[in-house]
Amino acid sequence: NQSALSDTPLEFIVEYLLKAKEIADRNASVPEELRCNLQKALDIASGLDMYLERMSSPESEPLAELFKKTVSHEWNKVYEDGKTMFRLPKECITGHVEGQFLKMLVHMSKARKVLEIGMFTGYGALSMAEALPEDGQLIACEIEPYLKDFVQPVFDKSPHGKKITVKVGSAMESLKEFARAGEQFDMVFIDADKNNYLSYYTFLLDNNLLRMDGVLCVDNALFKGTVYLNDTTDQNGLTLREFNQFVASDPRVEQVVIPLRDGVTIIRRVPYSPEMDAQNTVTYDEVFRGVQGKTILSRLRLDGKVAYVTGAGQGIGRAFAHALGEAGAKVAIVDMDKGKAERVTQELGLKGISSMALAADISKPEDVEKMIDSIISKWGAVHIACNNAGINMNSASEDTSLSEWDQTFNVNLRGAFMCCQAAGRVMLKQGYGKIINTASMASLIVPHPQKQLAYNTSKAGVVKLTQTLGTEWIDRGVRVNCISPGIVDTPLIHSESLEPLLQRWLSDIPAGRLAQVTDLQAAVVYLASEASDYMTGHNLVIEGGQSLW
């Protein structure tokens, strides 16, 4: 929009090129080659912003409404009527492309808690809130009370508006309040009074308001180009020039300036090293710097690992597969029902997780061997074996048939053994592997009132299998552990036949509820990761306290 006031370096370039072209067009002595080059430069400069708009993801309806409401508002009149302390130009709005950039930055940094210093009409705040998880929080510090009332109706229309809290008042006073409360933010966006940028920045870093892996984003870093023009006398430009130079020379951080609109600087704290400390008083060991320089959450990642999960077409196995995949592993989905396995691979694919579907009956040795061979053939290794498949056939002990006993043991214990052995042979050659068996709370207590002799006994066997293999193989790099869930909430539990038992079970569980499959996911990731390398032969019980009563 050439009638609008120029506000960014690119808009000024377009303005000056237009003026130069007008002068050239009025002067017959200007060579055609110069006119041609001026036009080419103008075409490139004037088309860039519009192209970025078209190629960036579209803004949401609430953002579009907020933009329209902002640019059509009579800000000069509002100021003259004494409703705002400052004359607020509509050019201050964050805008579509920068809003999508901030949203992407929140996604990439996996931020859960964001601080915005300087909100204006909340376009940037709502853009960032759209990327926050459901329980995420954005606090927007704004000195103008008028703006909170202006933006709130649009926030209320958005499903993400509830994540935003507008804190009216001095931003520096708010920062001091956050520091006293020990608050920390995953991402901070500064877009406020330029004279205080340096004060905000130093206070944030000195008081650890930005968490260890946090991102600090600063707007207006190029301020109309005045930060690098030698002859500038613009006070805001000179202030931002000083700020940029301070950040560039601060050994605590690294940063990059991106020429988006009026310039955005992304800043992060660099990891500490002894050279940064003249006193060298820090005990710079693995506790401080992390094992191999990795933080504890990084050590829980499974990037580059190959996993399989048996019985992964539904229930606990499906939850395990999702968890391992989300942590970075490639996952083979193994189930007797190929259709169910394929549905889970489809789910994982939609999340960007590599997986494959395999049909196998783990009670058959040929199926187990074929399963391992298929995974090795596709991915070249097996790092994580999640032996989860199992069956339960209830009957009173005096009525338990040999066939029911054999069928239960063939899957639950013999099948688990064959999977452990087949995966273990591969892992022992590799010199590394994690085997995780699904046992049961029934390995510790006799759950009642249901009668399930074969199941209880087979699961106790899984624990002893795990303990034995865990001690035999750890010195060759293979750890074997198991997870013992309590009673897991499944559709079957709520069937008419089991409904009478449900109240009895609930009365036996201190937690007062059944286990959800999601209650088990973190455990399988921990046991699969390098963070649990010193743990073997362990039965990790997750049953809401039921085995304690």
Phi, psi and omega in degrees: 000100188288345179280344180285158177290136177292138184225339182244161178307319181295319179296324176293320178301314178299316181300314182290325177294321177299315179297318180297321180293319178299317179297315181297319182293331180278346186250110184294339184277354180288128181299146179299326180298322179292316177302316183298316180291323176298317180295319178297316179297319180294320179299316181293312184292318185283340182269346188294308183300317181294324179293317178300319178300314184292325185270351176271152179306141182294150177287156178288166179300316178299323178294318179298320179295319180295320179297312181298317181297322182290311186287340180266355183282145181271082186292324178297317179295319179302317180293314182295332177279000177078017182274340175236152179284332184234156175280115189257110179283140181296341178296346179292345184298142182299310175091165190304301187294316179293326176297316178293327176296313179297320178299315179296322180295322176296316177301311186294324181274357181053038183293143175245336182225121186238141174245130175243125177255106184096100188262325193052236185263015168084011180296314178295319181299314181290324177301313181292321180298327180297337181265350182284151174295170184305323181265014179288163184220135173235125176253121180253117178271124182218131184278338183269110178301327181303323186289328178298315180292326180296318189269336189302319179301325179285319176303319183295332180282336183273141176294348182259352183298332182292344179281348187259130172243123179266121181252108184273135177137188180296127180296321182294322177294322177296319179299319179297322179295317178297319181296317179297326182275357180072026180291151172221148183237144178282331180211139176234132178243120181255119178210071189221212181294121189299326183295340182257003181307312184295321179295317178298313183300309183294322180294318180301314183285318183294332184253014177052038175285339175264122185293171190310313181257022185287164180239133176250126182241128184238126182270164177066028184295337180257346179027076175061017182086354185292340181292336181241000176277124187298325188266015183289144173240004181295123185295319177297320178297318180293322178296316180290328175299315179296318179297312181301318181294323180296313180297318182297333182259004181277114184292349182282344189227165165231153189208161174220137176262127181250126183282052177270122184051245183264022175092129177232131175256130174253127187233139171223152177285134178275150178300143179293143170224154184304332181296339182281349187241106181298324181286332182051051183268355185276137172281097189271071182248190183293333176296318182286308188269348182091149177297124185055029178075012183259139174290166182298321179292327177293326180289344176273353179289152181240026183302135178083355182270151177249127182233157165228153176228123175272152185064033188269004181285347182197173170057225184299317182299318178298318179296319177298317181299315178298316183297313180297320178294317179297330179279356172118354183280154165276138189232127171270123181266111185249129178203154175296328181264104183300324180298317178295319179298318181293325178296323178290321177297325176298315179301313182295321179301323179294340178262004179081022182258133178282132180206168175217151180255132178228137174264129178203143170253107189288355175279354180251119183303324181294327177291321180295315179297317180297322179300310181295316180299320181295319180292315179298318181298321183277316190242354171080000182195164167225112181260331186227119178248116182249096185269094191248337186301138179196163178227159178219122180237104186284136172193153175296146187303320182290345180255355183294119182279158176299326180294317178295319179299311182296317181299316180296314182290326180300324179271304191291322185246308178297317179297317178298318178299314182296321178294316178300315183293315182294314178291321181299320179300319177295313184294323179296324176292321179291332186082012180200140174179157177233121176249128181234114180261145174267112176263229180188154169306335179294350175283345184253318182232172172260101180298143182219163010271000181295151181249121187208060184305309185297317180297309183302315183292319180296321182287328173297323176296323179299321179296315180293323174302313181298314182297318182293309179296323181300322180280326182291324193254350187296326182288354175248018171091004182248122178256139180233121179224169176221160178244131177247097178285156168279206180283121186263137180289109176230164178305326181300323182303326185268014178287164185299323183289329183263348183307318179298330181284334187303314182296324178296314179299315182299325180290341180268356186251114178306326181291343176077012177207164175283163175287143168262151179301330179291341176292343186259350191293318183295326181296317182291325177293317179300312182292334179277344188265168177291344180296339181253024186298338181265011185248125178208151179068019186263144175253103183273108187267126181228091189217021176063019178091004187298325183284354181270345180259000000 
